[in-house]
Amino acid sequence: MITIWHNPRCSKSRQALQYLQEQGVETEVFKYLDAPVTVAMLSSVLQKLGMSARELMRTKEDVYSELGLDAVSDEAELMAAMAANPRLIERPIVIKENRAVVARPLEQVEALLA
């Protein structure tokens, strides 16, 4: 089973979901902007990605500047900000078992499925 953290308004997210569907992969779609995201979920995803919270943040979002996140270095604080403001989370995230990728570029998904 594959899970995709999906934003239907994002073209890259739509491309990743379409690719998974074309491959016939059973996919669970998690619309992270509509469903609550917890710090525990983010921590798990970050571990699977092998990334820091900052690396998963969309730093060009207005809320990033409004919250002064550039000056924050504490991982827990950054994850709390992402949980409270899921627009800060880079997308799409594709998760397979204990591994995950940010599907930018789409080839990241191909590598995950291989």
N, C-alpha and C positions, 0 to 999 in steps of 0.2 A: 504494500500500500504506500502510495506517495501522497504527501500533503503539500498543498501550495497555499502560502499566505498571499492572498489575491486582492488586488484593487481593480475592479472592473473598468475604472476610468483610465487606467494606465495601459498604454499600448504594449509595453514590454511584458506586463503581467498577462494581458490577453494573448500575446504571442506564445508565452510559456505554457499557458493552459491549453491553447490550441495544439501545440506540439505534443503535449502529454496525451491529449485525447486522440490525436492522429496515430500515436504509437500504441494505442489500445491499453494504456496503463490505467489501472484503477486509481482514481484520484479523489482525494477528499479536498474540497475547496473551503478554506478558512478565510472568510472576508473580515480581515483583522480591523478594518475601520468600523465595522458594524458590531462585532462581538468583542467582549472585554478581553484585553491582553493583560496578563499578570506579569509581575517581575519574575516569578518562577518560570513561566513560559519563555520569557525572553532569555533568562539565564540558560535554560536548556538549549534553546536555539543557538545562542552564541557559542556554547560549548560544541555543538555539532558543526557549526560554521568554522570554528577555530578563529573567531574574531573577538575584538573588544567591542564594547558598547558604542564607542565613538565611531568605529569603522562601519557600524550598521546604521548610523544616523544620517538622515538627509539634512545636511548642514545648511542648505540654501533655503529651507522652509522658514517662513517669517517667524514662526513660534520658536525656532532655534535661537534666533537673535533676541526675541522678546524675553525669553527666559534666561538669557545670559549664559547659555550652555557652553560657549567657547571657553569660559573661565572655570568650568567644572571639570575636575579630573577624577572624582570618585565614581567608580563603576556602578555602584548601587544607586547613586543619585541620577546618573545618566539613564539607567534602566527604569527608574521610577518616572522620569520625565517621558520616556518613550511609552510606558504603560498608560500614563495619563494623557498623552498626546500621540496616538499611534501614527499620525501623519509623519512623524519623525523617523519611522521605520522604513529603511530601504526596501524596495520590492522589485520583483517578486522573490519570495524565499521558497525554495523547493526542498522538501525534507524526505529522505528515504532512510528509514531505520535510524542508525546512529550518525548519519552524515547529512549535511545540508549544503546548499549553495544559494547565493544570490544570483538569479538567472539573468545577469547582465555581463557578458553577452549570452545569448541563448545557448551557445555551445557548452556553457557550464552545466546545463540540464543534460545534454547528451553525455557528458563525461560522468555525471552522477548515475545515469542509467546503465552505463557500460559495465 
